[in-house]
Amino acid sequence: MTDVTDADTGSCHSCGATDEHVTAVHRMYVVPEDWETKPSQTVEDDIGLWCFSCRTHYPHVLVD
Ligand SMILES: [Zn+2]
């Protein structure tokens, strides 16, 4: 995966790791299907800086 655009070194807003290569993302909340809930996903307006590990593990949308 090559996402060098806007990559910068800093602390991750999600896990707090420092000296990580962080990328600007919108956090995405995914609601799994339930017996009375339809699956849905919500994208936050707020921008966070996430490290590679968080971008691997949590749903998000890259900021343009
Ligand atoms: Zn992180």
N, CA, C, O and the ligand as a Tripos MOL2 file, in Angstrom:
@<TRIPOS>MOLECULE
protein
  257   255    65     0     0
PROTEIN
NO_CHARGES

@<TRIPOS>ATOM
      1 N           0.8520   -1.1910    0.0000 N.3       1 MET1
      2 CA          0.0000    0.0000    0.0000 C.3       1 MET1
      3 C           0.8890    1.2420    0.0000 C.2       1 MET1
      4 O           1.7600    1.3790    0.8580 O.2       1 MET1
      5 N           0.6800    2.1230   -0.9320 N.am      2 THR2
      6 CA          1.4670    3.3500   -0.9820 C.3       2 THR2
      7 C           0.5400    4.5420   -0.8200 C.2       2 THR2
      8 O          -0.1780    4.9140   -1.7480 O.2       2 THR2
      9 N           0.5610    5.1270    0.3460 N.am      3 ASP3
     10 CA         -0.2580    6.3210    0.5790 C.3       3 ASP3
     11 C           0.6480    7.4270    1.0940 C.2       3 ASP3
     12 O           0.4940    7.9050    2.2180 O.2       3 ASP3
     13 N           1.5850    7.8200    0.2630 N.am      4 VAL4
     14 CA          2.5480    8.8320    0.6850 C.3       4 VAL4
     15 C           1.9710   10.2360    0.6090 C.2       4 VAL4
     16 O           2.5680   11.1710    1.1420 O.2       4 VAL4
     17 N           0.8260   10.4060   -0.0380 N.am      5 THR5
     18 CA          0.2540   11.7420   -0.1290 C.3       5 THR5
     19 C          -0.1300   12.2480    1.2580 C.2       5 THR5
     20 O          -0.8650   11.5820    1.9880 O.2       5 THR5
     21 N           0.3560   13.3930    1.6050 N.am      6 ASP6
     22 CA          0.0600   14.0330    2.8820 C.3       6 ASP6
     23 C           0.5300   13.2390    4.0860 C.2       6 ASP6
     24 O           0.1640   13.5530    5.2190 O.2       6 ASP6
     25 N           1.3300   12.2240    3.8550 N.am      7 ALA7
     26 CA          1.8620   11.4770    5.0010 C.3       7 ALA7
     27 C           2.8080   12.3740    5.7800 C.2       7 ALA7
     28 O           3.6000   13.1280    5.2140 O.2       7 ALA7
     29 N           2.7010   12.2700    7.0760 N.am      8 ASP8
     30 CA          3.5420   13.0940    7.9260 C.3       8 ASP8
     31 C           3.8150   12.3120    9.2050 C.2       8 ASP8
     32 O           3.1180   11.3480    9.5210 O.2       8 ASP8
     33 N           4.8270   12.7370    9.9260 N.am      9 THR9
     34 CA          5.1430   12.0560   11.1670 C.3       9 THR9
     35 C           4.5740   12.8360   12.3360 C.2       9 THR9
     36 O           4.7540   14.0500   12.4300 O.2       9 THR9
     37 N           3.8870   12.1340   13.2260 N.am     10 GLY10
     38 CA          3.2930   12.8000   14.3710 C.3      10 GLY10
     39 C           2.7080   11.7620   15.2880 C.2      10 GLY10
     40 O           3.0900   10.5920   15.2500 O.2      10 GLY10
     41 N           1.7630   12.2010   16.1260 N.am     11 SER11
     42 CA          1.1320   11.2330   17.0110 C.3      11 SER11
     43 C          -0.2500   10.8780   16.4650 C.2      11 SER11
     44 O          -0.9630   11.7180   15.9150 O.2      11 SER11
     45 N          -0.5920    9.6300   16.6330 N.am     12 CYS12
     46 CA         -1.8470    9.1220   16.1110 C.3      12 CYS12
     47 C          -2.9990    9.5610   17.0160 C.2      12 CYS12
     48 O          -2.9410    9.3920   18.2340 O.2      12 CYS12
     49 N          -4.0440   10.1260   16.4090 N.am     13 HIS13
     50 CA         -5.1930   10.5820   17.1880 C.3      13 HIS13
     51 C          -6.0320    9.4310   17.7070 C.2      13 HIS13
     52 O          -6.8430    9.6130   18.6150 O.2      13 HIS13
     53 N          -5.8490    8.2650   17.1460 N.am     14 SER14
     54 CA         -6.6850    7.1450   17.5360 C.3      14 SER14
     55 C          -6.0640    6.3510   18.6780 C.2      14 SER14
     56 O          -6.7220    6.1060   19.6880 O.2      14 SER14
     57 N          -4.8100    5.9490   18.5310 N.am     15 CYS15
     58 CA         -4.1830    5.1090   19.5630 C.3      15 CYS15
     59 C          -3.1440    5.8640   20.3680 C.2      15 CYS15
     60 O          -2.6700    5.3570   21.3850 O.2      15 CYS15
     61 N          -2.7770    7.0670   19.9380 N.am     16 GLY16
     62 CA         -1.8470    7.8750   20.7040 C.3      16 GLY16
     63 C          -0.3820    7.5600   20.4790 C.2      16 GLY16
     64 O           0.4850    8.1280   21.1430 O.2      16 GLY16
     65 N          -0.0970    6.6660   19.5550 N.am     17 ALA17
     66 CA          1.2960    6.3480   19.2620 C.3      17 ALA17
     67 C           2.0070    7.5800   18.7240 C.2      17 ALA17
     68 O           1.4250    8.3500   17.9600 O.2      17 ALA17
     69 N           3.2540    7.7680   19.1140 N.am     18 THR18
     70 CA          4.0160    8.9280   18.6490 C.3      18 THR18
     71 C           5.0580    8.4910   17.6340 C.2      18 THR18
     72 O           5.3850    7.3100   17.5170 O.2      18 THR18
     73 N           5.5770    9.4850   16.8940 N.am     19 ASP19
     74 CA          6.5760    9.2190   15.8620 C.3      19 ASP19
     75 C           6.0950    8.2000   14.8390 C.2      19 ASP19
     76 O           6.8640    7.3720   14.3510 O.2      19 ASP19
     77 N           4.8270    8.2790   14.5340 N.am     20 GLU20
     78 CA          4.2780    7.3910   13.5120 C.3      20 GLU20
     79 C           4.0230    8.1970   12.2470 C.2      20 GLU20
     80 O           3.8170    9.4100   12.2940 O.2      20 GLU20
     81 N           4.0390    7.5080   11.1300 N.am     21 HIS21
     82 CA          3.5900    8.1390    9.9010 C.3      21 HIS21
     83 C           2.0710    8.1930    9.9610 C.2      21 HIS21
     84 O           1.4100    7.1550    9.9200 O.2      21 HIS21
     85 N           1.5250    9.3720   10.0550 N.am     22 VAL22
     86 CA          0.0780    9.5070   10.1880 C.3      22 VAL22
     87 C          -0.5120   10.1290    8.9330 C.2      22 VAL22
     88 O           0.1350   10.9090    8.2360 O.2      22 VAL22
     89 N          -1.7490    9.7640    8.6700 N.am     23 THR23
     90 CA         -2.4700   10.2360    7.4950 C.3      23 THR23
     91 C          -3.8250   10.7610    7.9380 C.2      23 THR23
     92 O          -4.4560   10.1950    8.8310 O.2      23 THR23
     93 N          -4.2700   11.8400    7.3150 N.am     24 ALA24
     94 CA         -5.5610   12.4450    7.6690 C.3      24 ALA24
     95 C          -6.7110   11.5710    7.1790 C.2      24 ALA24
     96 O          -6.7810   11.2090    6.0040 O.2      24 ALA24
     97 N          -7.5990   11.2430    8.0920 N.am     25 VAL25
     98 CA         -8.7520   10.3980    7.7560 C.3      25 VAL25
     99 C         -10.0000   10.9130    8.4600 C.2      25 VAL25
    100 O          -9.9160   11.6410    9.4500 O.2      25 VAL25
    101 N         -11.1400   10.5310    7.9450 N.am     26 HIS26
    102 CA        -12.4060   10.6730    8.6610 C.3      26 HIS26
    103 C         -12.7270    9.3170    9.2630 C.2      26 HIS26
    104 O         -12.7340    8.3090    8.5560 O.2      26 HIS26
    105 N         -12.9890    9.2830   10.5440 N.am     27 ARG27
    106 CA        -13.3890    8.0220   11.1710 C.3      27 ARG27
    107 C         -14.7550    7.6030   10.6390 C.2      27 ARG27
    108 O         -15.6270    8.4410   10.4100 O.2      27 ARG27
    109 N         -14.9260    6.3240   10.4510 N.am     28 MET28
    110 CA        -16.2000    5.8170    9.9740 C.3      28 MET28
    111 C         -16.7570    4.8380   10.9990 C.2      28 MET28
    112 O         -16.0670    3.9170   11.4360 O.2      28 MET28
    113 N         -17.9890    5.0460   11.3660 N.am     29 TYR29
    114 CA        -18.6610    4.1320   12.2850 C.3      29 TYR29
    115 C         -19.5170    3.1710   11.4900 C.2      29 TYR29
    116 O         -20.3730    3.5770   10.7050 O.2      29 TYR29
    117 N         -19.2780    1.9190   11.7020 N.am     30 VAL30
    118 CA        -20.0370    0.9080   10.9950 C.3      30 VAL30
    119 C         -20.9820    0.2310   11.9700 C.2      30 VAL30
    120 O         -20.5590   -0.2910   13.0020 O.2      30 VAL30
    121 N         -22.2650    0.2410   11.6370 N.am     31 VAL31
    122 CA        -23.2570   -0.4330   12.4670 C.3      31 VAL31
    123 C         -23.5600   -1.7770   11.8170 C.2      31 VAL31
    124 O         -24.1130   -1.8220   10.7180 O.2      31 VAL31
    125 N         -23.2040   -2.8670   12.4810 N.am     32 PRO32
    126 CA        -23.4630   -4.1760   11.8890 C.3      32 PRO32
    127 C         -24.9450   -4.4950   11.8920 C.2      32 PRO32
    128 O         -25.7200   -3.9390   12.6690 O.2      32 PRO32
    129 N         -25.3150   -5.3890   11.0190 N.am     33 GLU33
    130 CA        -26.7130   -5.7710   10.9390 C.3      33 GLU33
    131 C         -27.1320   -6.4550   12.2270 C.2      33 GLU33
    132 O         -26.3900   -7.2490   12.8040 O.2      33 GLU33
    133 N         -28.3350   -6.1270   12.6600 N.am     34 ASP34
    134 CA        -28.8720   -6.6790   13.8910 C.3      34 ASP34
    135 C         -30.2790   -7.1740   13.5850 C.2      34 ASP34
    136 O         -30.7970   -6.9380   12.4940 O.2      34 ASP34
    137 N         -30.8960   -7.8550   14.5380 N.am     35 TRP35
    138 CA        -32.2200   -8.3790   14.2360 C.3      35 TRP35
    139 C         -33.2600   -7.2910   14.1370 C.2      35 TRP35
    140 O         -34.3510   -7.5340   13.6210 O.2      35 TRP35
    141 N         -32.9530   -6.0850   14.6210 N.am     36 GLU36
    142 CA        -33.8980   -5.0120   14.3580 C.3      36 GLU36
    143 C         -33.2260   -3.7450   13.8110 C.2      36 GLU36
    144 O         -33.8500   -2.6860   13.7470 O.2      36 GLU36
    145 N         -31.9710   -3.8600   13.4260 N.am     37 THR37
    146 CA        -31.2600   -2.7190   12.8740 C.3      37 THR37
    147 C         -30.7070   -3.0830   11.5100 C.2      37 THR37
    148 O         -30.1670   -4.1720   11.3110 O.2      37 THR37
    149 N         -30.8490   -2.1600   10.5800 N.am     38 LYS38
    150 CA        -30.2270   -2.3820    9.2830 C.3      38 LYS38
    151 C         -28.7680   -1.9470    9.3580 C.2      38 LYS38
    152 O         -28.4440   -0.9930   10.0650 O.2      38 LYS38
    153 N         -27.8950   -2.6290    8.6440 N.am     39 PRO39
    154 CA        -26.4960   -2.2020    8.6630 C.3      39 PRO39
    155 C         -26.3590   -0.8230    8.0450 C.2      39 PRO39
    156 O         -27.0200   -0.5040    7.0570 O.2      39 PRO39
    157 N         -25.4950   -0.0080    8.6370 N.am     40 SER40
    158 CA        -25.2800    1.3230    8.1000 C.3      40 SER40
    159 C         -23.8830    1.7770    8.4510 C.2      40 SER40
    160 O         -23.2040    1.1610    9.2730 O.2      40 SER40
    161 N         -23.4620    2.8460    7.8310 N.am     41 GLN41
    162 CA        -22.1730    3.4090    8.1920 C.3      41 GLN41
    163 C         -22.2590    4.9260    8.1780 C.2      41 GLN41
    164 O         -22.9290    5.5290    7.3390 O.2      41 GLN41
    165 N         -21.5620    5.5190    9.1340 N.am     42 THR42
    166 CA        -21.5730    6.9610    9.2980 C.3      42 THR42
    167 C         -20.1400    7.4680    9.2390 C.2      42 THR42
    168 O         -19.2540    6.9220    9.8960 O.2      42 THR42
    169 N         -19.9160    8.5060    8.4570 N.am     43 VAL43
    170 CA        -18.5830    9.0830    8.3640 C.3      43 VAL43
    171 C         -18.5710   10.4000    9.1270 C.2      43 VAL43
    172 O         -19.3790   11.2920    8.8710 O.2      43 VAL43
    173 N         -17.6330   10.5050   10.0720 N.am     44 GLU44
    174 CA        -17.5020   11.7320   10.8560 C.3      44 GLU44
    175 C         -16.9490   12.8680   10.0120 C.2      44 GLU44
    176 O         -16.1380   12.6500    9.1120 O.2      44 GLU44
    177 N         -17.3960   14.0840   10.3100 N.am     45 ASP45
    178 CA        -16.8410   15.2520    9.6230 C.3      45 ASP45
    179 C         -15.4430   15.5790   10.1260 C.2      45 ASP45
    180 O         -14.6040   16.0830    9.3800 O.2      45 ASP45
    181 N         -15.2050   15.2870   11.3960 N.am     46 ASP46
    182 CA        -13.9080   15.6170   11.9870 C.3      46 ASP46
    183 C         -12.7860   14.8400   11.3080 C.2      46 ASP46
    184 O         -12.9520   13.6910   10.8990 O.2      46 ASP46
    185 N         -11.6450   15.5040   11.2050 N.am     47 ILE47
    186 CA        -10.4730   14.8600   10.6140 C.3      47 ILE47
    187 C          -9.5210   14.4430   11.7280 C.2      47 ILE47
    188 O          -9.2170   15.2200   12.6330 O.2      47 ILE47
    189 N          -9.0660   13.2160   11.6410 N.am     48 GLY48
    190 CA         -8.0790   12.7360   12.6040 C.3      48 GLY48
    191 C          -6.8480   12.2710   11.8630 C.2      48 GLY48
    192 O          -6.9060   11.9570   10.6740 O.2      48 GLY48
    193 N          -5.7280   12.2280   12.5740 N.am     49 LEU49
    194 CA         -4.4920   11.7140   12.0000 C.3      49 LEU49
    195 C          -4.2570   10.3260   12.5650 C.2      49 LEU49
    196 O          -4.1260   10.1450   13.7750 O.2      49 LEU49
    197 N          -4.2050    9.3560   11.6780 N.am     50 TRP50
    198 CA         -4.0960    7.9650   12.1150 C.3      50 TRP50
    199 C          -2.8170    7.3340   11.6140 C.2      50 TRP50
    200 O          -2.3400    7.6290   10.5170 O.2      50 TRP50
    201 N          -2.2710    6.4590   12.4420 N.am     51 CYS51
    202 CA         -1.0920    5.6990   12.0350 C.3      51 CYS51
    203 C          -1.5120    4.5270   11.1480 C.2      51 CYS51
    204 O          -2.6970    4.2380   10.9790 O.2      51 CYS51
    205 N          -0.5110    3.8710   10.5950 N.am     52 PHE52
    206 CA         -0.7790    2.7670    9.6760 C.3      52 PHE52
    207 C          -1.5600    1.6540   10.3620 C.2      52 PHE52
    208 O          -2.4680    1.0680    9.7730 O.2      52 PHE52
    209 N          -1.2050    1.3690   11.6000 N.am     53 SER53
    210 CA         -1.8590    0.2800   12.3170 C.3      53 SER53
    211 C          -3.3520    0.5420   12.4820 C.2      53 SER53
    212 O          -4.1690   -0.3510   12.2600 O.2      53 SER53
    213 N          -3.7110    1.7720   12.8730 N.am     54 CYS54
    214 CA         -5.1270    2.1030   13.0390 C.3      54 CYS54
    215 C          -5.8440    2.0870   11.6980 C.2      54 CYS54
    216 O          -7.0040    1.6830   11.6120 O.2      54 CYS54
    217 N          -5.1510    2.5280   10.6490 N.am     55 ARG55
    218 CA         -5.7900    2.5200    9.3310 C.3      55 ARG55
    219 C          -6.0080    1.0970    8.8520 C.2      55 ARG55
    220 O          -6.8800    0.8360    8.0240 O.2      55 ARG55
    221 N          -5.2170    0.1870    9.3750 N.am     56 THR56
    222 CA         -5.3910   -1.2150    9.0050 C.3      56 THR56
    223 C          -6.5710   -1.8260    9.7520 C.2      56 THR56
    224 O          -7.2940   -2.6620    9.2100 O.2      56 THR56
    225 N          -6.7620   -1.3980   11.0140 N.am     57 HIS57
    226 CA         -7.7260   -2.0900   11.8690 C.3      57 HIS57
    227 C          -9.1060   -1.4570   11.9400 C.2      57 HIS57
    228 O         -10.0870   -2.1420   12.2320 O.2      57 HIS57
    229 N          -9.1950   -0.1580   11.6750 N.am     58 TYR58
    230 CA        -10.4700    0.5130   11.8850 C.3      58 TYR58
    231 C         -11.0020    1.1120   10.5920 C.2      58 TYR58
    232 O         -10.2280    1.5800    9.7570 O.2      58 TYR58
    233 N         -12.3230    1.1000   10.4220 N.am     59 PRO59
    234 CA        -12.9110    1.6800    9.2090 C.3      59 PRO59
    235 C         -12.7240    3.1910    9.1770 C.2      59 PRO59
    236 O         -12.8440    3.8630   10.2020 O.2      59 PRO59
    237 N         -12.4350    3.7100    8.0130 N.am     60 HIS60
    238 CA        -12.1820    5.1430    7.8720 C.3      60 HIS60
    239 C         -12.2800    5.5170    6.4070 C.2      60 HIS60
    240 O         -12.3450    4.6540    5.5320 O.2      60 HIS60
    241 N         -12.2900    6.8220    6.1500 N.am     61 VAL61
    242 CA        -12.2640    7.3370    4.7860 C.3      61 VAL61
    243 C         -11.0910    8.3100    4.7090 C.2      61 VAL61
    244 O         -10.9580    9.2020    5.5460 O.2      61 VAL61
    245 N         -10.2570    8.1330    3.7130 N.am     62 LEU62
    246 CA         -9.1160    9.0420    3.5630 C.3      62 LEU62
    247 C          -9.5970   10.4400    3.1850 C.2      62 LEU62
    248 O         -10.5460   10.5940    2.4170 O.2      62 LEU62
    249 N          -8.9320   11.4520    3.7300 N.am     63 VAL63
    250 CA         -9.2620   12.8410    3.3900 C.3      63 VAL63
    251 C          -8.5920   13.1790    2.0700 C.2      63 VAL63
    252 O          -7.4160   12.8820    1.8640 O.2      63 VAL63
    253 N          -9.3430   13.7960    1.1890 N.am     64 ASP64
    254 CA         -8.7730   14.1710   -0.1170 C.3      64 ASP64
    255 C          -7.7380   15.2670    0.0280 C.2      64 ASP64
    256 O          -7.1580   15.7040   -0.9660 O.2      64 ASP64
    257 ZN         -2.8490    4.6200   15.7240 Zn       65 ZN65
@<TRIPOS>BOND
     1     1     2 1
     2     2     3 1
     3     3     4 2
     4     3     5 am
     5     5     6 1
     6     6     7 1
     7     7     8 2
     8     7     9 am
     9     9    10 1
    10    10    11 1
    11    11    12 2
    12    11    13 am
    13    13    14 1
    14    14    15 1
    15    15    16 2
    16    15    17 am
    17    17    18 1
    18    18    19 1
    19    19    20 2
    20    19    21 am
    21    21    22 1
    22    22    23 1
    23    23    24 2
    24    23    25 am
    25    25    26 1
    26    26    27 1
    27    27    28 2
    28    27    29 am
    29    29    30 1
    30    30    31 1
    31    31    32 2
    32    31    33 am
    33    33    34 1
    34    34    35 1
    35    35    36 2
    36    35    37 am
    37    37    38 1
    38    38    39 1
    39    39    40 2
    40    39    41 am
    41    41    42 1
    42    42    43 1
    43    43    44 2
    44    43    45 am
    45    45    46 1
    46    46    47 1
    47    47    48 2
    48    47    49 am
    49    49    50 1
    50    50    51 1
    51    51    52 2
    52    51    53 am
    53    53    54 1
    54    54    55 1
    55    55    56 2
    56    55    57 am
    57    57    58 1
    58    58    59 1
    59    59    60 2
    60    59    61 am
    61    61    62 1
    62    62    63 1
    63    63    64 2
    64    63    65 am
    65    65    66 1
    66    66    67 1
    67    67    68 2
    68    67    69 am
    69    69    70 1
    70    70    71 1
    71    71    72 2
    72    71    73 am
    73    73    74 1
    74    74    75 1
    75    75    76 2
    76    75    77 am
    77    77    78 1
    78    78    79 1
    79    79    80 2
    80    79    81 am
    81    81    82 1
    82    82    83 1
    83    83    84 2
    84    83    85 am
    85    85    86 1
    86    86    87 1
    87    87    88 2
    88    87    89 am
    89    89    90 1
    90    90    91 1
    91    91    92 2
    92    91    93 am
    93    93    94 1
    94    94    95 1
    95    95    96 2
    96    95    97 am
    97    97    98 1
    98    98    99 1
    99    99   100 2
   100    99   101 am
   101   101   102 1
   102   102   103 1
   103   103   104 2
   104   103   105 am
   105   105   106 1
   106   106   107 1
   107   107   108 2
   108   107   109 am
   109   109   110 1
   110   110   111 1
   111   111   112 2
   112   111   113 am
   113   113   114 1
   114   114   115 1
   115   115   116 2
   116   115   117 am
   117   117   118 1
   118   118   119 1
   119   119   120 2
   120   119   121 am
   121   121   122 1
   122   122   123 1
   123   123   124 2
   124   123   125 am
   125   125   126 1
   126   126   127 1
   127   127   128 2
   128   127   129 am
   129   129   130 1
   130   130   131 1
   131   131   132 2
   132   131   133 am
   133   133   134 1
   134   134   135 1
   135   135   136 2
   136   135   137 am
   137   137   138 1
   138   138   139 1
   139   139   140 2
   140   139   141 am
   141   141   142 1
   142   142   143 1
   143   143   144 2
   144   143   145 am
   145   145   146 1
   146   146   147 1
   147   147   148 2
   148   147   149 am
   149   149   150 1
   150   150   151 1
   151   151   152 2
   152   151   153 am
   153   153   154 1
   154   154   155 1
   155   155   156 2
   156   155   157 am
   157   157   158 1
   158   158   159 1
   159   159   160 2
   160   159   161 am
   161   161   162 1
   162   162   163 1
   163   163   164 2
   164   163   165 am
   165   165   166 1
   166   166   167 1
   167   167   168 2
   168   167   169 am
   169   169   170 1
   170   170   171 1
   171   171   172 2
   172   171   173 am
   173   173   174 1
   174   174   175 1
   175   175   176 2
   176   175   177 am
   177   177   178 1
   178   178   179 1
   179   179   180 2
   180   179   181 am
   181   181   182 1
   182   182   183 1
   183   183   184 2
   184   183   185 am
   185   185   186 1
   186   186   187 1
   187   187   188 2
   188   187   189 am
   189   189   190 1
   190   190   191 1
   191   191   192 2
   192   191   193 am
   193   193   194 1
   194   194   195 1
   195   195   196 2
   196   195   197 am
   197   197   198 1
   198   198   199 1
   199   199   200 2
   200   199   201 am
   201   201   202 1
   202   202   203 1
   203   203   204 2
   204   203   205 am
   205   205   206 1
   206   206   207 1
   207   207   208 2
   208   207   209 am
   209   209   210 1
   210   210   211 1
   211   211   212 2
   212   211   213 am
   213   213   214 1
   214   214   215 1
   215   215   216 2
   216   215   217 am
   217   217   218 1
   218   218   219 1
   219   219   220 2
   220   219   221 am
   221   221   222 1
   222   222   223 1
   223   223   224 2
   224   223   225 am
   225   225   226 1
   226   226   227 1
   227   227   228 2
   228   227   229 am
   229   229   230 1
   230   230   231 1
   231   231   232 2
   232   231   233 am
   233   233   234 1
   234   234   235 1
   235   235   236 2
   236   235   237 am
   237   237   238 1
   238   238   239 1
   239   239   240 2
   240   239   241 am
   241   241   242 1
   242   242   243 1
   243   243   244 2
   244   243   245 am
   245   245   246 1
   246   246   247 1
   247   247   248 2
   248   247   249 am
   249   249   250 1
   250   250   251 1
   251   251   252 2
   252   251   253 am
   253   253   254 1
   254   254   255 1
   255   255   256 2
@<TRIPOS>SUBSTRUCTURE
     1 MET1         2 RESIDUE 1 A MET
     2 THR2         6 RESIDUE 1 A THR
     3 ASP3        10 RESIDUE 1 A ASP
     4 VAL4        14 RESIDUE 1 A VAL
     5 THR5        18 RESIDUE 1 A THR
     6 ASP6        22 RESIDUE 1 A ASP
     7 ALA7        26 RESIDUE 1 A ALA
     8 ASP8        30 RESIDUE 1 A ASP
     9 THR9        34 RESIDUE 1 A THR
    10 GLY10       38 RESIDUE 1 A GLY
    11 SER11       42 RESIDUE 1 A SER
    12 CYS12       46 RESIDUE 1 A CYS
    13 HIS13       50 RESIDUE 1 A HIS
    14 SER14       54 RESIDUE 1 A SER
    15 CYS15       58 RESIDUE 1 A CYS
    16 GLY16       62 RESIDUE 1 A GLY
    17 ALA17       66 RESIDUE 1 A ALA
    18 THR18       70 RESIDUE 1 A THR
    19 ASP19       74 RESIDUE 1 A ASP
    20 GLU20       78 RESIDUE 1 A GLU
    21 HIS21       82 RESIDUE 1 A HIS
    22 VAL22       86 RESIDUE 1 A VAL
    23 THR23       90 RESIDUE 1 A THR
    24 ALA24       94 RESIDUE 1 A ALA
    25 VAL25       98 RESIDUE 1 A VAL
    26 HIS26      102 RESIDUE 1 A HIS
    27 ARG27      106 RESIDUE 1 A ARG
    28 MET28      110 RESIDUE 1 A MET
    29 TYR29      114 RESIDUE 1 A TYR
    30 VAL30      118 RESIDUE 1 A VAL
    31 VAL31      122 RESIDUE 1 A VAL
    32 PRO32      126 RESIDUE 1 A PRO
    33 GLU33      130 RESIDUE 1 A GLU
    34 ASP34      134 RESIDUE 1 A ASP
    35 TRP35      138 RESIDUE 1 A TRP
    36 GLU36      142 RESIDUE 1 A GLU
    37 THR37      146 RESIDUE 1 A THR
    38 LYS38      150 RESIDUE 1 A LYS
    39 PRO39      154 RESIDUE 1 A PRO
    40 SER40      158 RESIDUE 1 A SER
    41 GLN41      162 RESIDUE 1 A GLN
    42 THR42      166 RESIDUE 1 A THR
    43 VAL43      170 RESIDUE 1 A VAL
    44 GLU44      174 RESIDUE 1 A GLU
    45 ASP45      178 RESIDUE 1 A ASP
    46 ASP46      182 RESIDUE 1 A ASP
    47 ILE47      186 RESIDUE 1 A ILE
    48 GLY48      190 RESIDUE 1 A GLY
    49 LEU49      194 RESIDUE 1 A LEU
    50 TRP50      198 RESIDUE 1 A TRP
    51 CYS51      202 RESIDUE 1 A CYS
    52 PHE52      206 RESIDUE 1 A PHE
    53 SER53      210 RESIDUE 1 A SER
    54 CYS54      214 RESIDUE 1 A CYS
    55 ARG55      218 RESIDUE 1 A ARG
    56 THR56      222 RESIDUE 1 A THR
    57 HIS57      226 RESIDUE 1 A HIS
    58 TYR58      230 RESIDUE 1 A TYR
    59 PRO59      234 RESIDUE 1 A PRO
    60 HIS60      238 RESIDUE 1 A HIS
    61 VAL61      242 RESIDUE 1 A VAL
    62 LEU62      246 RESIDUE 1 A LEU
    63 VAL63      250 RESIDUE 1 A VAL
    64 ASP64      254 RESIDUE 1 A ASP
    65 ZN65       257 GROUP 0 **** ****
